[in-house]
């Protein structure tokens, strides 16, 4: 591979990367002069490596690389990897060319570059074979630098190795005793010190001595710094001085002793340089090499010997030390004052007064000169000694050009480095200057309310206000002269005092009944000269008309939702700062705090939170100390924020897929880097390089990261596997995802990151294909097709052979059958003559039988009672009688005896002729029981009926005939208006007042063998006119028919009777007949049908 080739193929990728880097480089250029920037230290335990790190570089993706003695560390913000070099030489230098290829200089004659292998992993490629044989022995390539024509220059003590166009040329020192030392790039020019000669300029493949730099021949040049808009160069030397070089003129310009310990340097931007010191930490200098920041183990570093410095694309400063790696976030608009500044405890208040910054903490008052000329190491705060010892300070403020502090031991007057107690040693939590009385303050605390006055250039305690007790944290004065006080655990009170301010006149306590969302957790503040209250549900105000608390319309319009505000602070420019308490949505007991700023410009209001996510912890206080400085008090010191910051936190960054593995055998599919056809690193996958994974390895693990190095542990990720997942995952901190049993198909894994500022990254994508199992491949399907064709062919051949044989057999059979048919024909003709004669005889017999049955029908009809007789006793009645055959097994019977009417509907076993015979027996028995024996009791009639049938059909023994009948029988007494009913399986239905009622029958039928005596019961119905009665056999409800050929059913019959009962009897008869005929339609009649109705 030639890493310098095919530059044009990289044009698109380089443009994207260049825009990315240019955007990031213009984001923020100001380094804060006060305090110490945030620092992250990585120990040997973190990266499991060696002590010393000699060089640092970043690739075009943003991945960091570290020359960590015997191997190169690769870091993506989450995971560390190691890149090994054969022979384990010490690695001293890393640099990259215009295409982004990283070159490596090492010891024992080793130099080369990093390349991307076929799995996407970074590997080392040696260039030793490109070196002329007589130049292959050298001790170490201490430095490597990119030349003006994109050549890579490896610096060894005696020889320069220049790699270009896949070849290596060499340049030796002018004298054997001379030594090449350090290379430098200044304003696009390359300078290399040749110790013993001077500073050489490398140009067009040659070295030339820079004018009069023999002065430096025996010095060790450690830094060369171009001065903007000038040909001048500042040159730093080891343990000597800094010299200004101007076209041959040289003079010493800086005697800062720290510069004598410079070991490595890097350009931060056009205004600043960074210098690593040997044994003394790191310095940040301005363009004139004036030290503005000195960072050591005393204020954040883990080791003071700095071997390498590097400024990444985000303007983070990476340093490799003699023991560990550190990153300094110098591009942020805030710095820290904590333990290094003698501030180890929580800070609750702060103020700048007469060039000193005073902070009140949980252990006392600290102060420090805080003008523009601040200490380069951040400086330490001094603690003001208080006679009462350690005290907690809640508020520091200036009144009448004096500094007062409210503390757990009382009110203190602070004067430079001294604090004098004013009044009793009882806690004071807050105080305010009373309107119109600039020499008077009212304080809250352990004594309730206390009054202090300023007289004779000092403050004096006046008295404790009477009629009030309570230790409150906040106090504000309203426009009407009343005072509002609050405390998180005590609620809100409004007090009115006497004109002399010596006593409370009225005291009002406010709770939830007064409109507050909660009695506790409320604070009072004065914003824009208005009294407002922060609560669990947002900001409230007090409506004096209704005497109720209501949501403040102004703040509600700003926040648009209910939020818990615990601090409000109005800055000098009118902007409002607030602290919001937020509960973790997953762990309700866990909470954190966010700082926000409300800005109003051109009539538009917006909330700014993004810059302050860095201080998302215990925010205790917010105080502006100058026009451009804001202090945020935390649990251990404070954070200083530059209000004039122009840093853009929305800077884009990359999410990266770092590794894809097969779970079953941990084999690597993708190592994290994409390359083009020339082997150069690109940011997207080549669409022609889609890996194909065998089906048996369809369980995959994806690992991912993002190149945002500021608190990377707070970065969250979401992902989706196209063709498998239906939606994106939730945001999670986890940086890997496993998928099992993926079906054959093409998939794209997509991941996105979100950093601690809630800025989302660009997506990273990787496409791959899961191949089908062997039995679903094209070859397998082709095989299946061939086998299918052969199978069909075999079946066809077998069928042809079978058909041939069948045809031969058929021919033989046809011949045999033809002979048989001829014989059978003759036999059939003879039989036909016999059958014709028999048929004539059968027809004559059928005609005779039918005539007999019709005669039986006339006998049965004669046996039935006359309808005229029935209509005389029951004027309103109908009889629906439909035999299935010519004669019927159902019959009805009517008689009048002793002033009563006996009426019954009977269903005999069977139908047709057998049924008709049973009906004749039944009719004769009824005549005997009622007319001859004179029995008119319904249950007795059924009992007698059963006895006669058993005897008549000889059913006294088991196994004989089981024939019998079901019946419903009514004994009607019109005079007493009663109907006595008894039934054998068949019920009685009657309808009165529009309500249908059913009288159940006995479960016993009439006739049949019996083991014990049958019991029939009667029921007497007292009716009122009109009442309709219905008796029937089972033929109507059991008739099949309708759309689904089902039984008509008793339920439907009851509904029909209820629907038509009020109609005349003849009309009911017609309707019932039409309904059952329509129901049967093409279905044969199942049974005899009998349905009797009468009205009383």
Secondary structure by P-SEA (a helix, b strand, c coil): cccccccccaaaaaaaaaaaaaaaaacccccccccccbbbbbcccccccccccccccccccbbbbbccccbbbbbcccbbbbbbcccccccccccccccbbbbbbbccbbbbbbbbccccbbbbbbccccccccccccccccccccccccbbbbbcccbbbbbccccccccccccccbbbcbbbbcccbbbbbcccccbbbbcccccccccccccccccccccccccccccbbbbbbccbbbbbbcccbbbbcccccccccccbbbbccccbbbbbbccccbbbbccccccccccccccccccccccccccccccbbbbbcccbbbbbcccccccccccccccccccccccccccbbbbbcccbbbbcccccccccccbbbbbccccccbbbbccccccccbbbbbcccccccccccbbbbccccccccccccccccccbbbbbccccbbbbbbcccccccccccccbbbbbcbbbbccccbbbbbcccccbbbbbbccccccccbbbbbccccccccccbbbbbbcccbbbbbccccbbbbccccccccccaaaaaaacbbbbbcbbbbcccccccbbbbbcccccccccbbbbbbbbbcccbbbbbccccccccccccccccccccbbbbbcccbbbbbcccccccccbbbbbbbcccccccccccccccccccccccccccccccbbbbbccccccbbbbccccccccccccccccccccccccccccccccccccccccbbbbbbbbbbbccccccccbbbbbbbbcccccccaaaaaaaaaaaaaaaaaaaaaaaaaaaaaaaaaaaaaaaaaaaaaaaaaaaaaaaaaaaaaaaaaaaaaaaaaaaaaaaaaaaaaacccaaaaaaaccccccccccccccccccccccccccbbbbbccccccccaaaaaaaaaaaaaaaaaccccccccaaaaaaaaaaaaaaaaccccccccccccccccccccccccbbbbbbccbbbbbbcccbbbbbbccccccccccccbbbbbbbbbbccccbbbbbbcccccccccccccccccaaaaaaaaaacccccaaaaaaaaaaaaaaaacccccccbbbbbbbcc
